[in-house]
Amino acid sequence: MVRIAEIEAGSIAEELNLEIGSRVVRINGERVRDGIDLTFMLSDTELEVETETPDGETIVYEIEREAGDPVGIVPAPDTIRECANKCVFCFIDGNPKDARPTLWLRDDDFRLSFTYGSYVTLTNLGPKGLRRLVDQRISPLYVSVHATEPDVRVRLLVNERAGLIMDQLRELIDGGLEIHTQVVLCPEWNDGAHLARTIEDLWALGPAIRSLSVVPVGLTRYNLGRPVRLLRPAEASAVVDAVDAARTRALAERDFGWCYAADEMYLIAGRALPAAAYYDDGALYENGVGAVRRFLDGFSDGLEDVPRFDGRRLRLVTGGSMEPFLRGIAGRLENATGASVEVLGVRNAYFGETVTIAGLLAGEDIAAALGRGRPGDVIVLPAEALNADQLFIDGLPLSELRARVSPAEVRTGYEITEALGTG
């Protein structure tokens, strides 16, 4: 059943007086399991909607509508399907003990894969679950493969069902679905010959495997070396070479790159980032593939529209990974704005110094690095460090950080030029 969270104004549901808090039980005789079911089932033009009110009364609504007319039922968020794995590199194991409750959720939900591009392992789906994906055309999916050799994947995920991955992928592909895949690269676990085998196996499945991203494992001070370690520069460089070899074949045979090394892989290897053309349609930014290139190109595109800040100081807050890139563009920003520019690379005490991305900076670490604010300062924070509730990962509200650094002005943005142009 799906609980009704909202009713859209002027909709069919409002005309029928559907009650918020009621549950949609069946549509056209079929049980409604979740929001995905609701979306698919409401696409029919003739509907019999069985509901249960908060008081337990069953009401059936007969609806005839024109194609495209929304019914107007907004479902409550589904209960998240949790992960059945005990991955040796699990991000949950890298949390500090006082991390807020939402950071402890081990999600592995195909619905998040379909709607938000989250990567899932498929280990918590049996034959019926896979058939549902095919029947409802849940595509494209985003799947964490990590390794295609059954014993290697079982060892990584600590789940006997993990060894079924190739059969699962074939079933989904045979059903007409397309899949983006990823490998979280753990040295001495799934690199070297294992990575070569994974690339070869996924390529052999054909064009329905839309992409393969190879991402370096990320570890905090709480799970470093337990049992996985970080990649060394030479190892990261070898991964880039393996990806490049796969790309050469993909470009020759399918006319697009297909295989991509994450930005962080290049940074660890000490190699220059590729140009924008490397990333094809750029659909994998959220997986750390091409995000830095997009940032740099976005900065160049937006620089001419940045207002003047003559005589003021711009303080650009970032993590260790992006600090060199921001220092590289600071001079251009000074020329465009008339301000002095300070790049503030913040040390991550919350997770430890192995974590260098801006999106995982804690509010307290940022506040400590900034110190007291002064009049005329404009502080630019990375928007990815905040969630939808304007909280940093350690729970510090943006409003509190603003109060601490007052009278300095605080702005946030995914692009520096965008943040500076918002006034």
C-alpha positions in Angstrom: 0.0 0.0 0.0 1.0 3.6 -0.6 0.0 6.4 1.7 -1.2 9.6 0.1 1.0 12.5 1.3 -0.5 15.3 -0.8 -3.4 16.0 -3.2 -2.6 18.3 -6.1 -4.9 21.4 -6.3 -7.4 21.2 -9.1 -6.8 17.6 -9.8 -9.1 14.6 -10.2 -8.1 13.4 -6.8 -9.2 16.7 -5.3 -12.5 16.6 -7.1 -13.1 13.1 -5.7 -12.2 14.3 -2.2 -9.5 11.7 -1.7 -8.2 12.1 1.8 -4.6 12.8 2.7 -3.3 10.0 4.9 -5.4 7.4 3.0 -3.7 4.4 1.5 -3.9 3.3 -2.1 -4.4 -0.5 -1.8 -5.2 -1.6 -5.4 -5.5 -0.2 -8.8 -7.5 -2.1 -11.4 -7.3 -5.1 -9.1 -3.5 -5.1 -8.8 -1.8 -4.6 -5.4 0.1 -1.3 -5.2 3.5 -2.0 -3.5 5.2 1.3 -3.7 5.4 4.7 -5.5 6.9 3.1 -8.6 3.8 0.8 -8.9 1.6 3.8 -8.3 3.2 5.8 -11.1 2.9 3.0 -13.6 -0.6 2.0 -12.7 -2.0 5.5 -12.8 -0.9 5.8 -16.4 -4.1 4.0 -17.5 -7.0 6.1 -18.6 -9.7 4.0 -17.0 -9.0 3.3 -13.3 -10.5 1.6 -10.4 -8.7 2.9 -7.3 -9.3 1.1 -4.0 -8.3 3.1 -1.0 -8.3 2.7 2.8 -9.0 5.8 4.8 -7.1 6.6 8.1 -10.2 5.3 9.9 -10.0 1.9 8.1 -12.9 2.5 5.7 -12.5 1.0 2.2 -13.5 3.3 -0.7 -13.3 2.4 -4.4 -13.1 5.3 -7.0 -14.0 4.8 -10.6 -11.9 7.2 -12.8 -12.1 7.9 -16.5 -9.7 10.6 -17.8 -8.0 11.8 -20.9 -4.4 10.7 -21.5 -2.0 13.1 -19.9 -4.5 14.4 -17.2 -2.9 13.9 -13.9 -4.8 12.1 -11.2 -3.1 14.3 -8.6 -2.1 11.7 -5.9 1.3 12.5 -4.4 2.6 9.5 -2.5 4.6 9.5 0.7 8.2 8.4 0.3 8.7 4.6 0.2 10.5 2.7 2.9 14.0 2.3 1.7 15.1 -1.2 0.8 18.3 -1.8 2.9 21.5 -3.4 1.8 22.1 -7.1 2.4 25.8 -6.9 2.0 28.7 -6.4 4.3 31.1 -4.8 1.8 34.7 -4.6 2.9 34.8 -1.0 1.8 31.3 0.1 3.1 31.0 3.8 3.7 28.9 3.2 6.8 31.9 1.7 8.5 33.7 5.0 7.8 31.2 7.1 9.9 32.2 8.6 13.2 30.1 7.2 16.1 28.2 10.5 16.5 27.1 10.8 12.8 23.5 11.7 12.5 21.0 8.8 12.0 20.4 9.3 8.2 24.1 8.6 7.6 23.7 5.1 9.0 21.1 4.0 6.4 22.5 1.1 4.3 20.4 1.7 1.1 20.5 -0.7 -1.8 17.1 0.2 -3.5 16.5 -0.2 -7.2 13.9 2.6 -7.0 16.6 5.1 -6.0 18.7 3.7 -8.9 15.9 4.4 -11.3 14.8 7.8 -9.9 18.1 9.3 -8.7 20.9 7.3 -10.4 22.0 5.7 -7.2 24.1 2.5 -7.7 22.7 -0.8 -6.4 24.2 -4.3 -6.2 21.1 -6.3 -7.0 21.9 -8.8 -4.2 18.6 -8.2 -2.4 16.5 -9.0 -5.5 15.3 -12.5 -6.3 13.7 -13.8 -9.5 10.5 -11.9 -8.9 12.3 -8.6 -8.2 14.3 -8.9 -11.4 11.2 -9.8 -13.4 9.5 -6.6 -12.0 12.4 -4.5 -13.2 11.8 -5.9 -16.7 8.0 -5.8 -16.6 8.0 -2.1 -15.5 10.9 -1.1 -17.8 12.9 0.3 -14.9 15.7 1.6 -17.2 18.4 2.8 -17.2 19.6 1.1 -14.0 22.8 1.9 -12.2 24.5 -1.2 -10.9 27.6 -1.6 -8.7 29.4 -4.5 -10.2 32.8 -4.2 -8.6 33.9 -7.5 -10.1 32.3 -10.0 -12.5 34.2 -13.1 -11.2 31.8 -14.7 -8.7 34.4 -15.5 -6.0 35.9 -12.0 -6.2 32.6 -10.3 -5.9 31.4 -12.5 -3.0 34.6 -11.7 -1.2 34.1 -8.0 -1.7 30.4 -7.9 -0.8 30.5 -10.7 1.8 27.3 -12.0 0.3 26.9 -15.4 -1.5 24.3 -13.9 -3.8 26.9 -11.5 -5.1 28.2 -14.2 -7.4 25.1 -14.1 -9.5 25.8 -10.7 -11.0 26.5 -11.8 -14.6 23.3 -13.9 -14.8 21.3 -11.0 -13.3 22.8 -8.6 -15.9 22.0 -10.9 -18.8 18.4 -11.3 -17.6 17.9 -7.6 -17.4 19.5 -7.0 -20.8 17.5 -9.8 -22.4 14.4 -8.0 -21.0 15.3 -4.8 -22.8 16.9 -2.8 -20.0 20.0 -0.6 -20.2 22.5 -0.4 -17.4 25.2 1.9 -16.2 27.9 0.0 -14.2 30.6 0.9 -11.8 33.6 -0.6 -10.1 34.9 0.7 -6.7 38.5 -0.1 -7.1 40.1 -1.7 -4.0 43.8 -2.4 -4.4 44.7 -6.1 -4.1 41.0 -7.0 -4.1 39.6 -6.3 -7.6 42.4 -4.5 -9.5 44.9 -5.8 -12.0 43.8 -9.0 -13.8 40.4 -8.8 -11.9 39.7 -5.4 -13.3 40.7 -6.5 -16.8 38.3 -9.5 -16.5 35.5 -7.2 -15.3 36.0 -4.8 -18.2 36.1 -7.7 -20.7 33.0 -9.3 -19.3 30.9 -6.2 -19.2 31.9 -5.2 -22.7 30.9 -8.6 -24.0 27.4 -8.1 -22.8 26.9 -5.5 -25.6 25.7 -1.9 -25.9 23.0 -2.4 -23.3 25.8 -1.9 -20.8 25.8 1.9 -21.3 28.9 2.7 -19.3 31.5 1.5 -16.9 32.9 4.0 -14.3 36.0 3.0 -12.3 36.1 4.8 -9.0 38.9 4.7 -6.3 37.8 3.4 -3.0 37.2 6.1 -0.4 38.2 5.5 3.2 38.0 7.6 6.4 40.1 7.4 9.5 37.5 5.0 10.9 37.8 2.2 8.3 41.2 2.8 6.7 43.0 -0.5 6.4 40.1 -2.4 7.9 40.7 -4.4 5.7 41.0 -2.2 2.5 43.7 0.4 1.9 43.9 3.4 -0.4 45.3 3.3 -3.9 48.9 4.3 -4.4 49.8 6.7 -7.3 51.3 3.9 -9.4 48.2 1.7 -8.9 45.9 4.6 -9.9 48.0 5.2 -13.0 47.7 1.6 -14.0 43.9 1.8 -13.7 43.9 4.9 -15.9 45.9 2.9 -18.5 43.5 0.0 -18.4 40.5 2.3 -18.8 42.2 4.1 -21.7 42.8 0.7 -23.4 39.1 -0.1 -23.0 38.2 3.3 -24.4 40.3 2.9 -27.5 38.4 -0.2 -28.4 35.0 1.3 -27.5 35.7 4.4 -29.6 36.7 2.2 -32.6 33.8 -0.2 -32.3 30.9 1.8 -30.9 32.0 5.4 -31.4 31.8 6.5 -27.8 34.2 6.1 -24.8 32.0 3.8 -22.7 34.7 3.3 -19.9 35.7 6.2 -17.6 38.1 6.7 -14.8 36.8 9.0 -12.0 38.4 12.4 -11.5 39.9 11.2 -8.2 41.7 8.4 -10.0 43.5 11.0 -12.1 44.3 13.1 -9.0 45.8 10.1 -7.1 47.8 9.1 -10.2 49.1 12.7 -10.6 47.9 12.9 -14.2 46.2 15.7 -16.0 42.4 15.6 -16.2 41.0 14.8 -19.7 39.2 17.4 -21.8 35.4 17.6 -21.9 35.1 15.3 -24.9 36.4 12.4 -22.8 33.1 12.3 -20.9 30.7 11.9 -23.9 27.3 13.0 -22.8 28.4 13.7 -19.2 25.7 11.7 -17.5 28.0 10.4 -14.7 29.0 13.6 -12.9 27.3 12.4 -9.7 29.6 9.4 -9.7 32.7 11.7 -9.7 33.3 11.2 -13.4 33.9 14.6 -15.1 32.7 16.8 -12.2 36.0 18.7 -12.0 36.1 19.3 -15.7 32.5 20.5 -15.6 33.4 22.9 -12.8 36.4 24.3 -14.6 34.6 24.7 -17.9 31.6 26.2 -16.0 33.9 28.7 -14.3 35.3 29.8 -17.7 31.8 30.2 -19.2 30.5 32.2 -16.3 33.5 34.4 -15.6 32.4 37.3 -17.9 29.1 37.7 -16.1 30.6 38.0 -12.6 30.0 41.4 -10.9 32.7 43.6 -9.5 33.8 43.3 -5.9 36.5 46.0 -5.9 38.5 46.2 -2.7 36.8 43.2 -1.1 38.1 39.8 -0.2 36.6 36.6 -1.7 37.3 33.5 0.4 36.8 30.3 -1.6 36.2 27.3 0.7 37.0 23.8 -0.6 38.5 20.4 0.2 42.0 19.2 -0.6 41.1 17.6 -3.9 39.9 20.9 -5.5 42.3 23.3 -3.8 44.9 23.1 -6.5 42.3 23.8 -9.2 40.9 26.8 -7.3 44.4 28.2 -6.9 44.9 27.8 -10.6 41.8 30.0 -11.4 42.3 32.5 -8.5 44.2 35.1 -10.6 41.5 35.1 -13.3 38.9 35.7 -10.7 40.8 38.6 -9.2 41.1 40.2 -12.6 37.4 39.8 -13.3 36.1 41.0 -9.9 38.7 43.5 -8.6 38.8 41.6 -5.3 41.6 39.7 -3.6 41.0 36.0 -3.6 41.9 33.6 -0.9 41.6 29.8 -1.5 40.9 28.1 1.8 41.6 24.3 1.6 39.9 22.9 4.7 41.4 19.9 6.5 38.7 17.3 7.2 39.0 16.5 10.9 35.5 15.0 11.0 36.3 12.0 8.7 40.1 12.3 8.6 42.6 13.7 6.2 42.1 10.8 3.7 38.8 12.5 2.8 39.5 15.5 0.6 36.3 16.1 -1.4 34.4 19.3 -0.7 31.0 17.6 -0.4 32.1 15.8 2.8 33.4 18.9 4.6 31.9 19.3 8.1 30.5 22.6 9.2 32.7 22.7 12.3 35.8 22.1 10.3 34.8 24.9 7.9 34.0 27.3 10.8 37.4 26.5 12.4 39.3 27.2 9.2 37.4 30.5 8.5 37.8 31.9 12.0 36.3 35.3 12.7 34.6 37.1 9.8 35.4 40.7 8.9 33.3 43.4 7.1 33.5 43.2 3.3 34.5 39.5 3.1 32.5 37.3 0.8 32.8 33.6 1.7 31.8 31.1 -1.0 30.9 27.6 0.2 30.5 24.5 -2.0 26.8 23.8 -2.2 27.4 20.0 -2.3 28.6 20.2 1.4 24.9 21.0 2.4 21.9 18.8 2.2 18.3 19.9 1.4 17.8 21.1 4.9 20.9 23.3 4.7 22.8 21.1 7.1 26.5 20.2 6.9 27.4 16.5 7.2 28.1 16.9 10.9 24.6 18.5 11.5 25.8 22.1 11.8 23.1 24.4 10.2 24.3 26.9 7.6 22.5 29.6 9.6 24.7 28.9 12.6 27.9 29.1 10.5 26.7 32.4 9.0 26.2 33.7 12.5 29.7 32.7 13.6 31.4 34.4 10.7 29.3 37.6 10.7 29.7 40.3 9.5 31.2 38.5 6.5 28.8 37.5 3.8 28.3 33.8 3.0 27.2 32.5 -0.3 26.8 29.0 -1.6 26.9 27.5 -5.1 27.9 24.6 -7.3 29.7 27.1 -9.4 31.8 30.0 -8.0 30.6 32.4 -10.7 27.0 31.4 -10.0 27.4 32.1 -6.3 29.0 35.4 -6.8 26.3 36.5 -9.3 23.4 35.8 -7.0 23.8 38.9 -4.9 
